[in-house]
């Protein structure tokens, strides 16, 4: 099922906190039509909507693993090398990865 960007917006408007399994707290500080912005106490990074949608499309077609440990390197090869781990954290938070 394609990534529902309206649901992504609602999710982070209601609760901008992102679970990181004990890592530094992250917050989604902005979601617009093209990207989302994630902030920690040390940095601010953006994730492109098109990259996240492409990853979900590939997972739906079983061409990209939904297992976090396998997802990160494959995302770098099949989608983009940019912010692979952050993409995994956000997609796991959106219940796309396990």
N, C-alpha and C positions, 0 to 999 in steps of 0.2 A: 504494500500500500504506500503510495507516495507520501512524502513528508508534508504534513498540513501546516503551512507557515502561519496561518491564522491561529492554530492551536499552539504553536511555538510562541507567538506573541502573547497570547493569553497566559500561558504557563509562566512566563517570566515577568509579566505585569503583576500577576497575583503573588508570586514569590520568587524574587530574583536570585535566591540562594541556589548554588549548584553543589551537589554532593560530590566529594572527592575522596571518600574512604580514608579519612584521617589526614589528608593533605591540607595545604593552606586553604582557607575559605575563599571561595570564588563567588562572584555575583555577576549576573548579566545586567549591565547598566543601560543597554539600548538595544532595541530590535527594530530595524527599519525594513523596507521592502527588499533590500539587497544583502544585508549582513546582520550579524549580532555582535555586540561588543561585550567582552568578558574582562572583568577587572579583579586583580588580587591586590594585596597590600603593596606588592612590588612592581606590578606591570599592568598594562592594558593591551589587549589583543583583540583582533576581529576575526571572525569566521565568516566566510562567504556563503550565502544562502545556496548558490549554485553548487558549491562543493558538498555541502551537507545533503542536498537533494540528490546529487549524483551518487553519493555513498549509499543512501537509503535505496535508491533504484537498483544499484548493484547488489545490495543485500537481498532485496526482494527477488532478484533473479538468481540468487545463490552463487553469485560471482565474487562476492566479498563476504568474509566471515562476520557473523554477529558476536563472536567471542572476542572480548577486548584484546587479549594477548595476541591473537592472530590478525585482528583488525588493523592495528597501528601500522605495521610494516606494509600490509597490502594497500591500505589507504594511500600511503606514500607512493606506491607504485602505480596505482590505478586511478587516483583522483588528484592529489597534490601532495608535495612534500611539506607544504606549509602547515604548521600547527597540528600535526597528526595526533599527538597525545591530547591536546585540548579538544579536538574534534571528537575523539573517543569519549572523553569525560562528558561533553555536552550530549552526545548521542546516547550514552548510557543513562544520563539523567532524564532524557526524553523516552526512556524505555525501548530504545532501538537496539541496544547492545546488552549482553549479559556476560 
